[in-house]
Amino acid sequence: MITPEPGGYDRAAVRRVYDDMAAGYAVRFGSELSGPDSDTEFLDAALARLPAGPVLDVGCGPAQVSRYLIARGRAAIGLDLSRAMLAQAARLVPAARLIAADLAELPVRRASCAAAVASYSLHHLPRALLPAVLAGLRDVLAPGGVLVVITHGGDGEERLAQFDRRVLLSTYPADRLAGLLASCGLAPELVTSRPPRPDEYPADKIRVSARRSAGTGETAGFAEYQRPGPGFDDPGPGRSRELARASDQEHGR
Ligand SMILES: C[S@@+](CC[C@H](N)C(=O)[O-])C[C@H]1O[C@@H](n2cnc3c(N)ncnc32)[C@H](O)[C@@H]1O
């Protein structure tokens, strides 16, 4: 059994929440990034120049980012803690490779990815954990690779009452997030925000991209799928063994 970790991070609770809401979340947000809007404009600009390699869709949920990438000719690897979300991703984006894993313990070879996109997947981490997680994401980038973080703007860390106060919501001002990326050796490139849409959490959405220096990193190559560690059920790359349950629980966006 996974127990809550220091700093109040209860990853088992996060996983349960997303297992329970996966089907409903896929209905609400699964078709995002299918047509041009301010989010695709941002991603188009942030990911315009990339080295070779796949792009990691970090906390992929129903894999909207993977589908967006595949439509533009990129190989995408969706990674998520929630098996039920991965089941939705496998159904909606069959061309994505999928990994059941924790974004804080990436089972991906160092310097192997052209980019990593964390779209609304870092906000349940305690703020104190974010620098280490960003450093882990930096390490999987090939030289010249890009890390994109899209998350809720704000400046705090609260326990969400609707999830029995077991799940955190951490928010950041855009410039602080850009500063954290710079502190782990990435050069911030784009920092933008947009107002929330009616069905989103009512905070500005902030979007930051930052690039790893072309002169750093280790041997580039395709990110190998690796078995996740204990505590994960592994649906296998690009597959899932079960369909998600329907749920009407409130979403984390
Ligand atoms: C709000 S959803 C975002 C899904 C999708 N990326 C999007 O933009 O809509 C958050 C996703 O991050 C996943 N997630 C949260 N914490 C995670 C962790 N520590 N490791 C891997 N995935 C995580 C959840 O399971 C969920 O699928």
The ligand as an SDF file (V2000), in Angstrom:
LIG
                    3D

 27 29  0  0  0  0  0  0  0  0999 V2000
   -6.1500   17.3360  -14.7060 C   0  0  0  0  0  0  0  0  0  0  0  0
   -5.5940   15.8660  -15.5140 S   0  0  0  0  0  0  0  0  0  0  0  0
   -4.7840   16.4950  -16.9540 C   0  0  0  0  0  0  0  0  0  0  0  0
   -4.8800   15.5510  -18.1120 C   0  0  0  0  0  0  0  0  0  0  0  0
   -4.3950   16.1200  -19.4410 C   0  0  0  0  0  0  0  0  0  0  0  0
   -2.9580   16.2430  -19.4490 N   0  0  0  0  0  0  0  0  0  0  0  0
   -5.0510   17.4470  -19.7130 C   0  0  0  0  0  0  0  0  0  0  0  0
   -4.3530   18.3860  -20.1110 O   0  0  0  0  0  0  0  0  0  0  0  0
   -6.2840   17.5440  -19.6080 O   0  0  0  0  0  0  0  0  0  0  0  0
   -4.2270   15.3980  -14.4990 C   0  0  0  0  0  0  0  0  0  0  0  0
   -3.6210   14.0810  -14.9470 C   0  0  0  0  0  0  0  0  0  0  0  0
   -2.3410   13.9590  -14.3240 O   0  0  0  0  0  0  0  0  0  0  0  0
   -2.2320   12.6570  -13.8040 C   0  0  0  0  0  0  0  0  0  0  0  0
   -1.2980   12.7100  -12.6770 N   0  0  0  0  0  0  0  0  0  0  0  0
   -1.4210   13.4000  -11.5190 C   0  0  0  0  0  0  0  0  0  0  0  0
   -0.3640   13.1860  -10.7390 N   0  0  0  0  0  0  0  0  0  0  0  0
    0.4470   12.3370  -11.4220 C   0  0  0  0  0  0  0  0  0  0  0  0
    1.6890   11.7390  -11.1370 C   0  0  0  0  0  0  0  0  0  0  0  0
    2.3230   11.9620   -9.9790 N   0  0  0  0  0  0  0  0  0  0  0  0
    2.2480   10.9210  -12.0510 N   0  0  0  0  0  0  0  0  0  0  0  0
    1.6160   10.6810  -13.2380 C   0  0  0  0  0  0  0  0  0  0  0  0
    0.4320   11.2100  -13.5640 N   0  0  0  0  0  0  0  0  0  0  0  0
   -0.1500   12.0430  -12.6700 C   0  0  0  0  0  0  0  0  0  0  0  0
   -3.6400   12.2930  -13.3650 C   0  0  0  0  0  0  0  0  0  0  0  0
   -3.8180   10.8960  -13.2190 O   0  0  0  0  0  0  0  0  0  0  0  0
   -4.4560   12.8960  -14.4970 C   0  0  0  0  0  0  0  0  0  0  0  0
   -4.6450   11.9930  -15.5540 O   0  0  0  0  0  0  0  0  0  0  0  0
  1  2  1  0
  2  3  1  0
  2 10  1  0
  3  4  1  0
  4  5  1  0
  5  6  1  0
  5  7  1  0
  7  8  2  0
  7  9  1  0
 10 11  1  0
 11 12  1  0
 11 26  1  0
 12 13  1  0
 13 14  1  0
 13 24  1  0
 14 15  1  0
 14 23  1  0
 15 16  2  0
 16 17  1  0
 17 18  1  0
 17 23  2  0
 18 19  1  0
 18 20  2  0
 20 21  1  0
 21 22  2  0
 22 23  1  0
 24 25  1  0
 24 26  1  0
 26 27  1  0
M  CHG  2   2   1   9  -1
M  END
$$$$
